[in-house]
Amino acid sequence: MDLLGKLKLRQKEPDKPPPRHVSWIETSGSVSNQFSFDADGRLCVKSLGDSRHVAQRIIESFLNKFFPSGYPYSVNEGYLRYTQFRALQHFSSAALSVLSTQSLLFAAGLRPTPVQTTVASWILKDGTQHLGKLICSNMGARMDSEPKRWRIFADVLYDFGTGLEVLSPLWPHLFLEMAGIGNFAKGMAVVAARATRLPIYSSFAKEGNLSDLFAKGEAISTLFNVGGIGAGIQLASTVCSSMQGKMIVAPLLSAIHIYSVVEEMRAAPVNTLNPQRTAMIVANYIKTEKISSPADLRYEEDLLFPGRLIEEAGRVKVGRPLRSVVKKPSRLKELRESFPEEKFLINCENSWTDMLLDYNAAGEDALRGWLVAAYAANLEQSGNAPRSSLLSEAYEKMNAMFPSFLSELQKKGWHTDLFLDGTGSRFTWQPNPPSQF
């Protein structure tokens, strides 16, 4: 009887609901994947496809004057220095291009005159350049985040390509290979240079005069390109008529070219938020309680290695995939419950702090999360409690000062509506996750 009674009781017990799945979507660049922890805590993934698209805009400029209307009051600090080195850059680059074209024709068995060299320079831009342009066009998000770095990289690529062309007469049997690789590198350089042009000009537009700035910049580029071509023709017919002369002059022009573009980028006060500039803003605010302007930070930026971690800013890393940061469903639940109303997650389990952003997170959300991480790191240094237990206190401190912090940031000229993290991975919670993949 007892056995039958136990069986009846078991039958009357209601079935327990299945464990709820935790599901989210990660977006890295233009690729989206769906992730989920199953009932056993295993991570499952499903590809949602690729949403890549290519959009190009052609901006027409009219060459009336060489400086924008209202100069110098209509532009931000650094525009004159930027323009000076931009002119020098175009002059040296154009002269170097003429020498490389002359060498290519010489390697092909021709003996070009300076006039033939100038005409042929327009023809040799085709070919493998198109392949380089297509490959580089997929890196637009990274260029938005680090336009200065990619602008320097573009000119290094360009000089690498022209260097191969200058050296081509030394190995005439490898003419096609060297010319093809050189044009491939120059094709990538052209796309990177054009893609980063608009963010750089935007940093100088003080009165909404972006078109005027662009037009005048193109006017200066055209003027000094013509001058550089003339100087290159003169050099090609005199000092650089021999290979020995090219081996001396070409490296000198290349050094001037790279130095000029580095100084251009250092002078540009880019006012968009990316990981490096956000970390610098937060670090300076934590130390001095003052907001740095774009002009203040322009010479402090690391143009070659922007991914450095800044101690005073909490050693924050942005853009790691959620699946790499969180390995257990219980840990993901803790992170979600820490700041349920925010569009960021803060994970402090490593020697650095991971900040993960929601797909719709704006610049203000990134600033809020970064300040929480920085305050938590400072509180940890002053006490013995683990950083994870100090997040609540850091969050309250951030909330108390954030309105004034954001207001002052915008007054200094920073654009806080977007946070450009390049190809960093972002996540999106699914309100009704599927039961299976």
C-alpha positions in Angstrom: 0.0 0.0 0.0 2.8 2.4 0.8 4.4 1.8 -2.6 1.2 2.5 -4.4 0.6 5.7 -2.4 4.1 7.0 -3.3 3.5 6.3 -6.9 0.2 8.2 -6.8 1.9 11.2 -5.1 4.6 11.3 -7.8 2.0 11.3 -10.5 0.2 14.2 -8.9 3.4 16.4 -8.6 3.4 19.0 -11.4 6.2 18.9 -14.0 9.0 21.3 -13.4 9.5 23.9 -16.2 12.6 23.3 -18.3 15.5 25.6 -17.5 15.4 28.9 -19.3 18.0 29.3 -22.0 20.3 32.4 -22.1 20.7 33.6 -25.6 22.3 36.6 -27.3 23.5 37.8 -30.7 27.0 39.0 -31.2 27.9 41.4 -34.0 31.5 41.8 -35.1 32.0 44.1 -38.0 29.2 43.0 -40.3 29.0 39.4 -39.2 26.3 38.3 -36.7 26.1 35.0 -34.8 23.6 33.7 -32.2 24.9 32.2 -29.0 23.2 30.3 -26.2 24.0 28.2 -23.2 22.0 25.0 -23.2 20.7 23.2 -20.1 24.1 21.6 -19.5 25.9 24.9 -19.7 27.4 24.2 -23.1 27.8 27.1 -25.6 25.9 26.7 -28.8 26.3 29.0 -31.9 24.3 29.7 -35.0 25.3 31.9 -37.9 22.8 34.6 -38.8 24.5 35.6 -42.1 26.6 38.5 -43.3 25.2 42.0 -43.7 28.1 43.5 -45.6 27.5 46.5 -47.8 29.7 49.0 -49.7 28.8 52.6 -49.9 30.9 55.3 -51.5 30.3 59.0 -51.7 32.0 61.3 -54.2 32.5 64.8 -53.0 33.0 67.5 -55.6 35.2 70.4 -54.7 35.5 73.8 -56.4 38.9 75.4 -56.4 38.3 79.1 -55.7 40.6 79.8 -52.8 43.1 77.8 -50.8 41.8 78.5 -47.3 38.3 78.3 -46.1 36.1 81.4 -45.7 36.6 83.1 -42.3 40.1 81.6 -41.7 41.5 81.3 -39.1 38.3 81.8 -37.0 36.3 79.2 -38.9 38.6 76.2 -38.2 40.0 74.5 -35.1 43.5 74.7 -33.7 46.1 72.9 -35.8 44.7 73.5 -39.3 47.5 75.7 -40.5 50.2 73.1 -39.4 48.2 70.3 -40.9 47.9 72.2 -44.2 51.6 73.0 -44.3 52.7 69.4 -43.9 49.9 68.2 -46.2 51.3 70.4 -49.0 54.8 69.0 -48.4 53.5 65.5 -48.4 51.8 65.9 -51.8 54.8 67.6 -53.3 57.2 64.8 -52.3 54.8 62.0 -53.1 54.1 63.4 -56.6 57.8 63.7 -57.4 58.5 60.2 -56.1 55.7 58.9 -58.3 57.3 60.3 -61.4 60.6 58.6 -60.6 59.0 55.3 -60.0 57.0 55.4 -63.3 60.2 56.3 -65.1 61.9 53.3 -63.6 59.0 51.0 -64.5 59.2 52.0 -68.2 63.0 51.6 -68.1 62.7 48.1 -66.7 60.2 47.2 -69.5 62.9 48.0 -72.0 61.8 51.6 -72.9 63.8 54.8 -72.7 61.1 57.2 -71.8 61.3 61.0 -72.1 60.0 63.1 -69.1 56.8 63.8 -71.1 56.2 60.1 -71.8 56.7 59.4 -68.1 54.0 61.9 -67.1 51.5 60.5 -69.6 52.2 56.9 -68.6 51.7 57.6 -64.9 48.0 57.9 -65.5 47.8 54.5 -67.3 49.8 52.5 -64.7 47.2 53.2 -62.0 45.0 50.4 -63.2 45.6 46.6 -63.1 46.2 45.1 -59.7 45.3 48.3 -57.9 41.6 47.3 -58.2 42.2 44.1 -56.2 44.0 46.1 -53.4 41.1 48.6 -53.3 38.5 45.8 -52.9 40.4 44.2 -50.0 41.0 47.4 -48.2 37.3 48.5 -48.6 36.3 45.9 -46.1 38.2 47.7 -43.3 36.1 50.8 -43.2 35.0 50.4 -39.6 38.6 50.2 -38.4 39.4 53.4 -40.3 36.5 55.2 -38.6 37.9 54.2 -35.2 41.6 55.0 -36.0 41.7 57.4 -39.0 45.1 58.8 -38.1 46.7 55.4 -37.8 45.2 54.2 -41.1 46.2 57.4 -42.9 49.9 56.9 -41.9 49.5 53.2 -42.9 48.2 54.3 -46.3 51.2 56.4 -47.0 53.7 53.7 -45.8 51.9 51.3 -48.2 52.1 53.9 -51.0 55.8 54.4 -50.5 56.4 50.6 -50.4 54.7 50.3 -53.8 56.6 53.1 -55.3 59.8 51.8 -53.8 59.3 48.5 -55.7 58.7 50.4 -58.9 61.9 52.5 -58.4 63.9 49.3 -57.9 62.4 47.4 -60.8 65.2 48.2 -63.3 67.6 46.2 -61.0 65.6 43.0 -61.8 64.0 43.5 -65.2 63.1 39.8 -65.5 60.7 40.4 -62.5 59.1 43.4 -64.0 55.5 42.1 -63.9 55.8 40.7 -60.4 57.2 43.9 -58.9 54.9 46.2 -60.8 51.9 44.1 -59.8 52.8 44.0 -56.1 53.6 47.7 -56.2 50.2 48.6 -57.7 48.4 46.3 -55.3 49.9 48.2 -52.3 49.2 51.5 -53.9 45.6 50.5 -54.5 45.1 49.7 -50.8 46.8 53.0 -49.9 44.4 55.0 -52.1 41.3 53.5 -50.4 42.7 54.0 -46.9 43.7 57.6 -47.7 40.3 58.5 -49.1 38.4 56.8 -46.4 40.2 58.6 -43.6 40.0 62.0 -45.3 36.5 62.9 -44.1 37.1 62.2 -40.4 40.3 64.3 -40.5 38.6 67.2 -42.1 35.6 66.9 -39.8 38.0 67.5 -36.8 38.7 71.0 -38.2 35.2 72.0 -39.1 34.4 74.5 -36.4 31.4 76.2 -38.0 29.9 73.4 -40.0 32.0 74.3 -42.9 33.1 70.8 -43.9 32.6 71.2 -47.6 34.6 74.4 -47.6 37.4 72.7 -45.8 37.4 69.8 -48.1 37.4 72.0 -51.2 40.3 74.1 -50.0 42.2 71.1 -49.0 41.8 69.6 -52.4 42.9 72.9 -53.9 46.2 72.8 -51.9 46.7 69.1 -52.8 46.2 69.8 -56.5 48.5 72.8 -56.5 51.4 71.0 -54.8 50.8 67.8 -56.8 51.4 69.8 -59.9 54.5 71.3 -58.4 55.7 67.9 -57.3 55.2 66.5 -60.8 57.2 69.4 -62.3 60.0 68.8 -59.7 59.9 65.0 -60.5 60.3 65.6 -64.2 63.2 67.9 -63.6 64.9 65.3 -61.3 64.2 62.5 -63.7 66.0 64.3 -66.5 69.0 65.4 -64.4 70.0 64.0 -61.1 67.9 60.9 -61.3 68.6 60.0 -65.0 70.7 57.2 -63.6 69.8 54.4 -61.2 72.4 55.6 -58.7 70.7 59.0 -58.6 67.3 57.4 -57.9 68.7 55.3 -55.1 69.7 58.5 -53.3 66.8 60.8 -54.1 63.9 58.3 -53.8 64.6 57.4 -50.1 65.0 61.1 -49.2 61.6 61.9 -50.8 60.0 59.0 -49.1 61.3 60.0 -45.7 60.0 63.6 -46.2 56.6 62.1 -47.3 56.2 59.9 -44.2 57.4 62.6 -41.8 54.9 65.0 -43.3 51.9 62.7 -43.0 52.9 61.9 -39.3 53.0 65.6 -38.5 49.7 66.1 -40.3 48.0 63.4 -38.2 49.5 64.7 -34.9 48.1 68.2 -35.7 44.6 66.9 -36.3 42.3 67.2 -33.2 39.9 64.3 -33.9 36.8 64.7 -31.7 35.1 61.3 -32.0 35.2 58.8 -29.2 37.2 55.6 -29.8 38.8 53.3 -27.1 42.1 55.1 -26.9 40.7 58.7 -26.7 38.0 57.6 -24.3 40.6 56.0 -22.0 42.7 59.2 -22.1 39.7 61.4 -21.3 38.7 59.2 -18.3 42.3 59.0 -17.0 42.8 62.7 -17.1 39.5 63.3 -15.5 40.2 60.8 -12.7 43.6 62.5 -12.0 42.8 66.1 -12.4 38.9 66.3 -12.5 39.3 68.3 -15.7 38.0 67.5 -19.2 40.7 67.4 -21.9 39.8 68.8 -25.3 40.6 67.1 -28.6 43.4 69.6 -29.1 44.8 68.7 -25.7 45.0 65.0 -26.5 46.2 65.1 -30.1 49.9 64.9 -29.3 49.4 62.3 -26.6 47.7 59.7 -28.9 49.7 56.6 -29.8 49.3 56.5 -33.6 51.1 53.2 -34.1 49.9 51.1 -31.2 46.5 52.6 -30.0 45.5 49.5 -28.1 47.5 50.2 -24.9 45.8 49.8 -21.5 45.9 52.9 -19.3 46.1 52.2 -15.6 44.4 55.4 -14.4 41.4 54.5 -16.7 40.9 51.1 -15.2 42.9 49.1 -17.8 39.7 48.6 -19.9 39.5 46.4 -22.9 36.7 46.9 -25.4 35.5 44.7 -28.2 36.2 41.2 -27.0 33.4 38.7 -27.8 31.0 37.9 -25.0 31.6 34.2 -25.6 35.3 34.7 -24.8 34.8 36.7 -21.7 32.0 34.7 -20.1 32.3 30.9 -19.9 29.5 30.0 -17.5 25.8 30.8 -17.5 26.0 31.7 -13.8 28.6 34.3 -14.5 26.6 35.8 -17.3 23.6 36.0 -15.0 25.7 37.9 -12.5 26.9 40.4 -15.1 23.4 41.0 -16.4 22.1 41.6 -12.9 24.9 44.1 -12.0 23.6 46.9 -14.2 20.2 45.7 -15.7 19.3 49.1 -17.1 22.6 49.8 -18.8 23.9 48.9 -22.3 27.2 47.6 -21.1 28.6 44.7 -19.1 31.7 45.0 -16.8 33.8 41.9 -16.1 36.7 42.3 -13.6 38.0 38.7 -13.5 41.4 39.4 -15.2 44.3 41.7 -14.7 42.3 44.0 -17.0 38.6 45.0 -17.1 36.5 43.8 -20.0 33.7 46.2 -21.1 31.2 44.7 -23.4 28.7 46.9 -25.3 25.2 46.4 -26.4 24.7 46.7 -30.2 22.7 50.0 -29.7 25.2 51.4 -27.2 26.1 55.0 -27.9 29.2 57.1 -26.9 27.5 58.1 -23.6 27.0 54.4 -22.7 30.6 53.6 -23.3 31.6 56.6 -21.2 29.4 55.5 -18.3 30.8 52.0 -18.4 34.4 53.2 -18.6 33.9 55.5 -15.6 32.5 52.7 -13.6 35.5 50.5 -14.4 38.0 53.3 -13.6 36.3 54.2 -10.3 36.2 50.6 -9.3 39.9 50.2 -10.0 40.8 53.2 -7.9 38.6 52.0 -5.0 40.3 48.6 -5.2 43.7 50.2 -4.9 42.7 52.1 -1.8 41.2 49.1 0.0 41.3 45.3 0.3 37.9 44.4 -1.1 37.8 42.7 -4.6 36.9 45.0 -7.5 33.7 43.1 -8.3 32.2 44.1 -4.9 33.1 47.7 -5.5 31.2 48.0 -8.7 28.0 49.2 -7.0 29.8 52.0 -5.2 31.6 53.0 -8.4 28.3 53.0 -10.2 26.7 55.3 -7.7 29.7 57.6 -7.9 29.5 57.7 -11.7 25.8 58.5 -11.6 26.4 61.4 -9.3 28.9 63.1 -11.5 28.0 62.0 -15.0 25.6 64.8 -16.0 28.2 67.5 -15.3 31.0 65.3 -16.9 29.0 64.8 -20.1 28.0 68.5 -20.3 31.6 69.6 -20.0 32.7 67.0 -22.5 30.3 68.3 -25.1 31.4 71.9 -24.4 35.0 70.9 -25.2 33.9 69.8 -28.6 33.7 66.0 -28.2 31.0 64.1 -30.2 29.4 61.8 -27.6 26.6 60.3 -29.8 28.8 57.5 -31.2 31.5 55.2 -29.9 33.8 53.9 -32.7 35.3 50.7 -31.6 36.3 49.5 -35.0 35.5 45.8 -35.5 34.8 45.2 -31.8 32.2 42.6 -31.1 28.8 43.7 -29.7 25.9 41.7 -28.3 22.1 41.9 -28.3 19.9 40.0 -25.8 17.1 38.0 -27.3 13.8 38.5 -25.5 12.4 35.2 -26.7 15.3 32.8 -27.3 14.6 29.7 -29.2 14.5 26.4 -27.4 17.0 24.8 -29.8 19.5 25.7 -32.5 
